[in-house]
Amino acid sequence: MRWDTALCRGADYDETNTETMSHPLLAGYTLVIVDMLLWRFGRPENENTRLSIRLLLFALLTLLLFSTGLSPVSPAPDVHSSAQHVAEQVLEIIWWLNGARLLSLALDALLLPKRWRKQRLFQDVFGAVVFLAAIVAALAFVLDLPIRGVVATSGALAIVLGLAIQSTLSDVFAGIVINTTEPYQVGDWIAIDGDEGKVLEMNWRATHLLTSQGNVVIVPNALAAKTKIMNHSRPPSLHAISVLLEISPEERPRTVLAALENALAATCFILQTPAPHAQVKKTNVNSIQYEVTAYVDDMERKRPASNDLYDLCYRHLAAAGIDLHPLGVTGPSRNPIDSRERLLRNVDLFTALEDDEIRQLAARLTRRELDRGQVLVTADTAPNTLSIVDSGVLSVTADETSGHVEVTRLGPGDAVGKAGLLAGLSTKVRITALTKCAAYQLQKDDLTPILQTNPEVAKRMCRMLSRQDATLGKLSSEVQQSPASEQSVFQWLLDEVRKLHSLTF
């Protein structure tokens, strides 16, 4: 009877002891679950705050384990329940792995520069080393396995894996070299082995590029380390653009270069230091190749600036009578239209005119030569004259609170004074010749007969000009701010046209 009672008391003691030992396990796994939730959902969003909370949870887990005898540096104590013993071993192994992860994150945040943290290579390599050490420590301390046998086995396994993944290892070591020497960084625009794009990611295996076509190109690190790399983002505020032109050798190079220099002078979107330039690139029997080079301060502006520069080169070469085609190649057929008629047809205001009216106005055009620095239009005047640039470059400036500000530059084919010719509106800008220029001018009295005989032309011109009320507000000081719609601006312009040209409709 006494023996049965003692046995029952022993069983009750074991059950009580098992229940008591389960409390630290429950608390430990609770801390692990909370840490996993923080990692999984990324809360809070600030990385440093989230890392601090996770470190605090790890410190609580460490205090709990050591205070209850579940030391991670020694095997878990033997208990009556095998399930509880396994749970204790798993919790100690989790402590090692979680500590390795938090150690790698903490060292990354404290030691690595901010730009390196964007590149996953150092994080991955350092994290792999720390995790390997944690796994070996867990096997030795928690599971009490012979460490020498584990190291010997892992060494043999490493040799086999090294032979199997030799190409991958070459990418890893090449990635280490690239990240150490830093020929490019995340966000740079580079060209590697003919592939050009923006660097999205640099990891232990490859570099990810986003091309201008919106595709992602993955370049292995081993290939990037062996080939030529062109970094368009260094220096960060200087990006070159160039235009190559094939021109017949019959054209005198001095004339061609003068036209190209005018094209460079007409651009407002390029840097003046380093100075843009045009040069003869190479020659052959059928053509001379010219290169026009300029610089911008933003990579995003490189393509539109290159397109605008080519358009300006085309216009200034055409104004100089130079065709863009090699010797022996038939150029585009041109309609037998007078050059003055062609200039008038390029002005959007005259699209409302018939061919005979265009020819009538072209016969009345007068040519005006301007020397460098000469003023074509002064501010706060009503010129009543339309000027169409035939050659050269003009600068348009306006008076602002900060002084004279350049609004734009004009080149061949550009027209100024449309509002003054049609409605007598004064201008608030000053137009000065930057180079030697030539312009054709049309007076108000030359347009009046056409408007008087064809009132519909006047209405169409006013309609077209009213759609440019934003531009009118910048160039003319008489545009009223009260008209709130296109119809109001149109009616106001039409009234001004009636007064200026004495129209009776």
C-alpha positions in Angstrom: 0.0 0.0 0.0 2.8 2.4 0.9 4.7 1.4 -2.2 1.6 2.2 -4.4 1.2 5.6 -2.7 4.9 6.4 -3.2 4.6 5.4 -6.9 1.6 7.6 -7.3 3.4 10.6 -5.6 6.4 10.0 -7.9 4.1 10.1 -11.0 2.5 13.2 -9.8 5.9 14.8 -9.2 7.0 13.9 -12.7 3.9 15.3 -14.2 4.2 18.5 -12.1 7.9 18.8 -13.1 7.0 18.3 -16.8 4.3 20.9 -16.6 6.7 23.3 -14.9 9.4 22.8 -17.6 6.8 23.4 -20.3 6.3 27.0 -19.2 9.7 28.3 -20.4 9.3 26.4 -23.7 5.9 28.0 -24.2 7.3 31.5 -23.5 10.4 30.8 -25.7 8.3 29.7 -28.7 6.0 32.7 -28.2 9.0 35.0 -28.5 10.2 33.2 -31.6 6.7 33.5 -33.2 6.6 37.2 -32.5 10.0 37.6 -34.0 8.9 35.7 -37.1 5.8 37.9 -37.5 7.9 41.0 -37.3 10.2 39.6 -40.0 7.4 38.3 -42.2 5.2 41.5 -42.3 8.0 44.0 -42.0 6.6 45.9 -39.1 7.5 48.5 -38.1 8.5 49.9 -41.5 11.7 51.6 -40.3 14.5 49.0 -40.5 16.5 50.2 -37.6 13.4 50.3 -35.3 12.4 46.8 -36.4 16.0 45.5 -35.8 16.1 47.0 -32.4 12.8 45.3 -31.4 14.1 42.0 -32.8 17.3 42.3 -30.8 15.2 43.0 -27.6 13.2 39.9 -28.2 16.4 37.9 -28.8 17.8 39.2 -25.5 14.6 38.1 -23.7 14.9 34.7 -25.2 18.5 34.4 -24.2 17.7 35.5 -20.6 14.8 32.9 -20.5 16.9 30.0 -21.7 19.9 30.6 -19.4 17.7 31.3 -16.4 15.8 28.0 -16.8 18.8 25.8 -17.5 18.3 25.5 -21.2 21.8 26.8 -22.1 22.4 26.8 -25.9 26.1 26.1 -25.3 25.3 22.7 -23.7 23.0 19.8 -24.6 19.4 20.1 -23.4 18.8 18.3 -20.1 17.3 14.9 -20.1 13.6 14.8 -19.1 11.1 12.1 -18.7 9.3 13.2 -21.9 11.1 12.7 -25.2 8.9 15.2 -26.9 9.8 17.9 -24.5 13.5 17.0 -24.9 13.2 17.4 -28.7 11.3 20.7 -28.3 14.1 22.0 -26.1 16.8 21.0 -28.7 14.8 22.7 -31.5 14.5 25.9 -29.4 18.2 26.0 -28.7 19.0 25.4 -32.4 16.6 28.2 -33.3 18.4 30.5 -30.8 21.7 29.8 -32.7 20.1 30.5 -36.2 18.2 33.5 -35.1 21.3 34.9 -33.4 23.3 34.4 -36.6 20.7 36.3 -38.7 20.4 39.2 -36.2 24.2 39.4 -36.0 24.5 39.7 -39.8 21.8 42.3 -39.9 23.3 44.3 -37.0 26.8 44.3 -38.5 25.5 45.3 -41.9 23.7 48.3 -40.4 26.6 49.3 -38.2 29.7 48.6 -40.4 28.7 48.6 -44.1 28.3 52.0 -45.9 24.8 52.8 -46.9 25.5 52.3 -50.7 26.8 48.8 -50.0 23.6 47.9 -48.2 21.8 48.3 -51.5 24.1 45.7 -53.0 23.1 42.2 -51.6 26.5 40.6 -52.3 28.2 41.5 -49.0 25.0 40.7 -47.0 24.7 37.3 -48.7 28.3 36.3 -48.3 28.7 37.5 -44.8 25.3 36.0 -43.8 26.4 32.6 -45.3 29.6 32.6 -43.2 27.8 33.5 -40.0 25.1 30.9 -40.7 27.7 28.2 -41.4 29.4 29.0 -38.1 26.0 28.9 -36.3 25.1 25.5 -37.8 28.5 24.0 -36.7 28.1 25.5 -33.2 24.5 24.1 -32.9 25.6 20.6 -34.0 28.5 20.7 -31.5 26.9 22.2 -28.4 23.2 21.3 -28.7 23.3 17.9 -30.4 26.7 17.0 -28.9 28.1 15.7 -32.2 31.9 15.3 -32.6 33.0 18.6 -34.2 36.1 17.1 -35.9 34.0 14.6 -37.8 31.5 17.3 -38.8 34.3 19.6 -40.0 36.0 16.7 -41.9 32.7 15.7 -43.5 31.9 19.3 -44.4 35.3 19.8 -45.9 35.0 16.8 -48.2 31.5 18.0 -49.1 32.8 21.5 -49.8 35.3 20.1 -52.3 32.6 18.1 -54.1 30.3 21.1 -54.2 33.1 23.4 -55.3 33.8 21.2 -58.4 30.1 21.0 -59.1 29.4 24.8 -58.9 32.7 26.1 -60.3 31.1 28.6 -62.6 28.9 29.9 -59.8 31.9 30.3 -57.5 33.6 32.3 -60.2 30.6 34.7 -60.3 30.8 35.0 -56.5 34.5 36.0 -56.4 34.0 38.2 -59.5 31.1 39.9 -57.6 33.4 40.5 -54.6 35.9 42.2 -56.9 33.3 44.3 -58.6 31.7 45.4 -55.3 35.1 46.2 -53.8 36.4 48.2 -56.7 33.0 49.7 -57.4 33.1 50.4 -61.2 29.4 51.0 -60.9 26.6 51.2 -58.3 22.9 50.6 -58.1 21.2 53.4 -60.1 24.1 54.0 -62.5 23.5 53.8 -66.3 26.2 51.5 -67.7 27.1 49.4 -70.7 28.5 45.9 -70.2 29.5 43.8 -73.3 27.1 45.7 -75.5 24.2 45.6 -73.1 23.2 49.1 -71.8 20.9 49.9 -69.0 20.3 51.1 -65.5 21.7 49.0 -62.7 18.7 47.6 -60.6 20.5 45.1 -58.5 23.9 43.7 -57.7 24.0 40.3 -56.0 26.4 37.4 -55.5 25.8 36.0 -58.9 24.9 38.7 -61.4 24.1 42.3 -62.2 20.6 43.2 -63.2 20.2 46.0 -65.9 17.0 47.7 -66.9 17.3 48.6 -70.6 15.7 51.6 -72.4 13.3 49.1 -74.0 12.0 48.2 -70.5 13.6 44.7 -70.5 15.8 43.3 -67.7 19.2 41.9 -68.7 21.1 39.7 -66.2 24.9 39.9 -66.7 26.9 37.3 -64.8 29.6 38.8 -62.6 32.3 36.7 -64.2 31.5 38.2 -67.6 31.3 41.7 -66.2 34.7 41.3 -64.5 36.4 40.3 -67.8 34.8 42.8 -70.3 34.9 46.5 -70.8 32.5 48.5 -68.7 31.3 51.9 -69.7 29.7 53.9 -66.9 27.6 56.8 -68.2 26.8 58.1 -64.7 30.3 59.1 -63.9 31.0 61.9 -63.5 27.4 62.3 -62.2 26.6 65.7 -63.8 28.3 65.3 -67.2 26.9 63.2 -70.0 28.0 63.6 -73.6 25.7 63.5 -76.6 27.0 63.3 -80.2 25.5 63.5 -83.7 27.3 62.0 -86.7 26.5 63.5 -90.1 27.5 62.2 -93.6 27.9 65.1 -96.0 29.1 65.3 -99.6 32.9 66.2 -99.9 31.8 68.8 -102.5 30.6 71.0 -99.6 33.4 73.2 -98.1 34.2 72.1 -94.6 34.4 75.6 -93.3 30.8 76.3 -94.4 29.5 73.0 -92.9 31.3 73.7 -89.6 30.0 77.2 -89.4 26.4 75.9 -89.8 27.0 73.3 -87.1 28.4 75.9 -84.8 25.2 77.9 -85.3 23.2 74.8 -84.4 25.1 74.5 -81.2 24.7 78.1 -80.4 20.9 77.7 -80.9 20.6 75.1 -78.1 19.6 76.2 -74.6 19.6 72.7 -73.1 23.3 71.9 -73.2 26.2 72.8 -70.9 28.6 75.5 -71.9 31.4 73.9 -69.9 32.9 71.7 -71.3 32.4 73.7 -74.5 30.3 72.0 -77.2 32.1 71.6 -80.5 31.9 70.3 -84.1 34.7 68.6 -85.9 35.6 66.6 -89.0 35.6 62.9 -87.9 36.8 61.1 -91.0 36.8 61.4 -94.7 36.5 59.0 -97.6 35.9 59.3 -101.4 32.1 59.7 -101.1 31.6 61.7 -97.9 33.0 63.6 -95.0 31.8 62.6 -91.6 31.2 65.4 -89.1 30.7 64.9 -85.4 28.8 67.4 -83.2 29.4 66.9 -79.5 27.7 68.6 -76.5 27.1 67.8 -72.9 24.0 67.7 -70.5 23.9 67.4 -66.8 21.1 64.8 -66.5 21.1 61.3 -68.0 17.3 61.5 -68.5 17.8 64.5 -70.8 20.4 62.8 -73.0 18.0 61.2 -75.6 15.7 64.2 -76.1 18.7 66.6 -76.2 20.3 64.4 -78.9 17.1 64.5 -81.0 16.8 68.2 -80.7 20.4 68.7 -81.6 20.0 66.6 -84.7 16.9 68.7 -85.7 18.9 72.0 -85.2 21.8 70.6 -87.3 19.4 69.7 -90.1 17.7 73.2 -90.1 21.0 75.1 -90.0 22.5 73.0 -92.7 19.4 73.4 -94.9 19.6 77.2 -94.3 23.2 77.1 -95.6 22.1 75.1 -98.7 23.8 71.9 -97.6 22.1 68.6 -98.2 22.6 65.6 -95.8 23.7 62.9 -98.2 27.0 61.5 -99.5 28.4 62.1 -102.9 26.9 59.8 -105.6 23.7 59.3 -103.5 20.6 61.0 -105.0 19.1 63.4 -102.5 15.4 63.8 -101.9 13.5 65.4 -104.6 12.5 69.0 -103.8 9.4 70.7 -105.1 10.2 73.7 -107.2 9.0 76.2 -104.5 10.6 79.6 -103.9 12.6 79.7 -100.6 10.5 82.6 -99.4 7.3 80.6 -100.1 8.8 77.7 -98.2 9.4 79.9 -95.2 5.9 81.2 -95.2 4.4 77.7 -95.4 6.4 76.7 -92.3 4.5 79.4 -90.3 1.4 77.8 -88.7 -0.4 81.2 -88.9 -0.4 81.0 -92.7 -1.8 77.5 -93.1 -5.2 79.2 -93.5 -4.0 80.8 -96.8 -4.4 79.5 -100.3 -1.4 79.0 -102.6 -2.0 82.2 -104.6 -2.2 84.1 -101.3 1.1 82.6 -100.1 2.8 83.6 -103.4 1.3 87.1 -103.0 2.8 87.5 -99.5 6.1 85.9 -100.5 6.6 88.6 -103.2 6.3 91.2 -100.5 8.9 89.8 -98.1 11.9 91.9 -97.5 15.3 90.6 -96.3 17.1 92.0 -93.3 20.6 91.3 -92.3 21.6 91.4 -88.6 25.1 91.5 -87.2 26.0 89.8 -83.9 24.5 91.7 -81.0 22.1 93.7 -83.1 18.5 94.0 -81.8 15.6 92.8 -83.9 12.7 93.5 -81.5 12.7 95.6 -78.4 10.5 95.1 -75.4 7.2 97.0 -74.9 6.8 97.8 -78.6 4.2 96.8 -81.2 6.3 95.9 -84.2 3.3 95.2 -86.6 5.9 93.1 -88.4 6.4 89.3 -88.8 10.0 88.1 -88.9 11.0 84.7 -90.2 14.6 83.5 -89.4 16.4 82.4 -92.6 19.8 81.8 -91.0 21.7 82.4 -87.8 20.6 82.3 -84.1 18.5 84.8 -82.2 18.1 85.0 -78.4 14.7 85.9 -76.8 15.0 87.5 -73.3 12.5 88.9 -70.9 12.8 91.2 -67.9 12.2 89.4 -64.6 12.6 90.4 -61.0 16.0 88.6 -61.1 17.1 90.5 -64.2 17.3 89.5 -67.9 16.2 85.8 -68.4 16.6 84.0 -71.7 13.3 82.5 -72.7 14.3 80.6 -75.8 16.5 80.7 -78.9 15.4 80.9 -82.5 16.8 79.3 -85.6 16.0 78.9 -89.3 12.3 78.6 -89.9 11.2 80.1 -86.6 8.9 83.1 -86.7 8.3 86.0 -84.3 5.8 88.8 -84.3 2.6 86.8 -85.3 0.5 88.6 -82.7 1.9 92.0 -83.7 1.3 91.4 -87.4 -2.3 90.1 -87.0 -3.6 92.1 -84.0 -1.0 94.8 -83.3 -0.1 93.3 -79.9 3.0 94.7 -78.2 5.7 92.4 -77.0 7.4 92.2 -73.7 10.5 90.3 -74.9 13.8 91.5 -76.4 15.2 89.6 -79.4 18.9 89.9 -80.2 21.1 88.2 -82.7 23.6 85.8 -81.2 25.3 85.2 -84.5 25.2 86.9 -87.9 21.6 86.4 -89.0 19.3 86.9 -91.9 15.5 87.2 -91.6 12.6 87.9 -94.0 10.0 90.4 -92.8 6.4 90.9 -93.6 4.6 94.2 -92.8 1.1 94.7 -91.5 0.1 96.5 -94.6 1.1 93.5 -96.8 -1.4 91.3 -95.0 -4.3 93.8 -94.8 -5.6 93.4 -98.4 -5.9 89.6 -98.0 -7.8 89.9 -94.7 -10.1 92.6 -96.2 -11.0 90.4 -99.3 -11.3 87.2 -97.3 -12.7 87.7 -93.8 -12.8 84.0 -93.1 -9.0 83.9 -93.3 -8.9 86.5 -90.4 -11.2 84.3 -88.3 -9.2 81.2 -88.9 -6.0 83.0 -88.0 -7.6 84.4 -84.8 -8.8 80.9 -83.9 -5.4 79.5 -84.4 -3.7 82.3 -82.3 -6.3 82.0 -79.5 -5.2 78.4 -79.0 -1.8 79.7 -78.1 -3.0 82.1 -75.4 -0.4 80.6 -72.9 2.4 81.5 -75.3 0.9 84.9 -76.0 0.8 85.6 -72.3 4.6 85.1 -72.1 5.4 87.2 -75.2 2.8 90.0 -75.2 2.0 92.4 -72.4 -1.5 93.3 -73.7 -3.1 89.8 -73.4 -5.9 90.2 -70.9 -6.1 87.9 -68.0 -9.9 88.2 -67.9 -10.8 85.8 -70.8 -11.3 82.4 -69.2 -12.0 80.4 -72.3 -10.7 80.0 -75.8 -13.8 81.6 -77.2 -13.3 84.7 -75.1 -9.6 85.0 -76.3 -10.8 84.4 -79.9 -13.4 87.2 -79.7 -10.9 89.6 -78.1 -8.3 88.9 -80.8 -10.9 89.3 -83.5 -11.8 92.7 -82.2 -8.2 93.8 -82.2 -7.7 92.5 -85.8 -10.8 94.6 -86.9 -9.2 97.7 -85.4 -5.7 97.2 -86.8 -6.7 96.2 -90.4 -9.8 98.3 -90.7 -12.1 95.3 -91.3 -15.8 95.9 -91.6 -17.3 92.4 -91.0 
